[in-house]
Amino acid sequence: MKIFSKSLVIMCLLSITNVLMAQHNICGTDQYMAEMLKANPQLLKSISDYNDGISKASDFDIRLNKKGVTRTIPVVFHVIHTYGAENISKAQIEDQMRILNEAYQRLNKDTSNTRSIFKSVAGDLDVEFKLARKDPSGNCTEGITRTYSELTDGGDEAVKNLIRWDYRKYLNIWVIKYIARDATPTSRVLGYATLPAFTNSTSDGIVILADYVGSIGSAIGNNNNGATLVHEAGHWLGLYHPFQGGCGGNCSNSGDYICDTPPVDEPSYGCPTTNNTCNNDVPNQLDMVENYMDYANGTCQNMFTKGQKAVVDYNFGNASYRAQNISTAAHTFTGVFTTPTCSAIADFNTANNVITVCQGGNVSFKDYSYNGVVSSYDWTFEGGTPAVSGTSAPTITYNGTGLYNVTLKVTNAQGSNTKVVTKMINVIPSVSLNATPVAEGFENANVLTTSWKAWETGEYGWKRITTTKYEGNAGMVATIDQGTVNNASYSLVSAPYNLSLIKGRLPKLKFKVAYRPGITGSTEILTVSVSSDCGQTWRALKAYSNSSGLGVDKVVELGWKPTIQSEWKELILDLSAYENVKNLMVKFEARSRSGNSIYLDNVNIEADLAASNKLLSPNTSTISVYPNPSKGSVTIEINTKGKSFEGIKILSTTGQVIENIETIVNQNDTEFNFTANHLKEGIYFAQIKLDGQLIIKKFIVIF
């Protein structure tokens, strides 16, 4: 078997393009390889040497037909989470370990589904995966770590810098919520891995989606049955995709370059058992869709081949590849053949991720402790009622405003562990002392410590700056550049405001933004949300992209910043639905995509109607607007009940006057017909003036 390294690299790049065009769930390993080669061309020699090595492995060695010595790989799962569903359970991880070991030892229950034409080459790879029982410091572990980080949402490679264990002794598996690598609205990267030729101390291991780990918990219903990690572990052990080299001419230059694995022209999806995408292979065989290294459904995959075992054997026999991972030294260091009972590690969060709560409100806490079974809980709640608890999920009432600490101590026979979160609970008045209207220009140097809050700290995210602003002395910037992790999210949250003080006067949120994308066809996202329950829950008002009001499509440059006022624009959102809220909070969430910052200034909450224009109560007059929705004309029927009718204004949702009818009619009953077919589809307001007072009626135009 001979492999041509240049062809492999080219085919690797081509396979990425083909897979992405296919619009399916995909593996990101090929793209990851291509990125590493582009960043470091010297790796080309490494992969060339690797390919030359596996080309010498015998696919048909008689020893492969016999049971060999089982090789054990110590494993650690690093769960990166924000206390959501991605914080998968120990049971779900153990379910995945079962699936891995059954697949690599051909003990899976569906081996009978292997078609007869492939049964003779189906192989037991003699590989066992075991969770580590000692961490790098020699402490007792269950082989699972848990790290809180927003990087779970598209952090990809950056999560490896949060935590990693010695790659020569552990197989590191990072579990995250979302992989941003070349995902599209109709395709999803499920995982990716480093091949032995790319082994190094900083990147080695596997990244996988949390909801594709195992077959229970968050993985229920994905039709995958834990096969994603089986597939990615195959890459980590040195196996390629069967479509890696396309059809080629023979097993030396096609498929995965292994002779008992038929070449495949393109990835298989579903379970197409009659496909034969390469008909020039000898012998000419159907596509082996049941092979774990293809893309067929997990319900279809059920085998590795003896030739694939030869490649894995080669990597286990090479100290530069995977030999150290199965060594006696690694087994001793990681304690995989021991069964210690560990002390628990205290961990917790509120059940609904509450950070702020209204005065007198309740907060439900949830225990997330791990690494051992907890026998007793000892909670302490500063400022809370009750102040202590011994249950796993207490609910606490906070009656006084302020910032309060939360402490949890967990204990079992092996010891105790304590977690303290300082200033975790921010209790604010149920009726905000901050009156509206509001004009926030970020002029106060202490704005982010006394009223507003930027949740993320460090190099990136929201900062107050004095060098770039719309007007005045300061503004805000969501710092994003080429070094920012793709899909990173940064939140800026306002102080709470009493919106009821401008009730009935068409309240609006108005703010100035400046933005230009850093990559053609890509854009940062700015999502504006509001909370009416002191920040416990949020509702998005609008998500702005470059093409939907955030920036200017035709300008593309990295590192751009506004230098004149004309490069800023005002965006306006209607807050009428929240006019009764007495503690409204606003959140600006910037999400990285193209590598450029978003600038923000002059955030105002104000009324479009003057304070003297008080709305009439519903009983004061009778006004009907119909048909609603309208397809061309609107009838506004008014019974003034003796009051003077002074005219109608048609307003947009931003308060712009579309039409002004100033006719004064003094009779009790008036019917006014307004033609709306010159309006765009959308929401509008009819503002009726009676005796100097106003009534607002909403209507919708559709075509």
Secondary structure as UniProt FT lines:
FT   HELIX           5..22
FT   STRAND          25..27
FT   HELIX           29..39
FT   TURN            41..42
FT   HELIX           43..55
FT   TURN            59..60
FT   HELIX           62..65
FT   STRAND          71..81
FT   TURN            85..86
FT   HELIX           90..104
FT   TURN            105..106
FT   TURN            109..110
FT   HELIX           111..113
FT   HELIX           116..119
FT   TURN            120..121
FT   STRAND          127..131
FT   TURN            136..137
FT   STRAND          144..148
FT   HELIX           150..152
FT   HELIX           156..161
FT   TURN            167..169
FT   STRAND          171..176
FT   TURN            181..182
FT   TURN            185..186
FT   STRAND          187..193
FT   HELIX           196..198
FT   TURN            201..203
FT   STRAND          206..209
FT   HELIX           210..212
FT   HELIX           217..219
FT   TURN            220..221
FT   TURN            225..226
FT   HELIX           227..236
FT   TURN            237..238
FT   TURN            242..245
FT   TURN            251..252
FT   TURN            255..256
FT   TURN            259..260
FT   TURN            273..274
FT   TURN            289..290
FT   TURN            292..293
FT   TURN            298..300
FT   HELIX           306..316
FT   TURN            319..322
FT   HELIX           323..326
FT   HELIX           328..334
FT   TURN            335..337
FT   STRAND          348..350
FT   TURN            351..352
FT   STRAND          356..358
FT   TURN            359..360
FT   STRAND          361..367
FT   STRAND          376..381
FT   TURN            382..383
FT   STRAND          384..385
FT   STRAND          388..389
FT   STRAND          395..398
FT   STRAND          402..412
FT   TURN            413..414
FT   STRAND          415..428
FT   STRAND          438..440
FT   TURN            445..446
FT   HELIX           447..450
FT   STRAND          453..454
FT   STRAND          461..465
FT   STRAND          475..479
FT   TURN            482..483
FT   TURN            486..487
FT   STRAND          489..493
FT   STRAND          497..498
FT   HELIX           499..502
FT   TURN            503..504
FT   STRAND          507..514
FT   TURN            520..521
FT   STRAND          525..531
FT   TURN            534..535
FT   STRAND          539..544
FT   HELIX           546..548
FT   TURN            549..550
FT   TURN            553..554
FT   TURN            558..559
FT   HELIX           565..567
FT   STRAND          569..574
FT   HELIX           576..578
FT   TURN            579..580
FT   STRAND          584..591
FT   STRAND          598..607
FT   TURN            611..612
FT   TURN            618..620
FT   STRAND          622..626
FT   STRAND          633..639
FT   TURN            641..642
FT   STRAND          645..652
FT   TURN            653..654
FT   STRAND          657..661
FT   STRAND          669..675
FT   TURN            677..678
FT   STRAND          682..690
FT   TURN            691..692
FT   STRAND          693..701
//
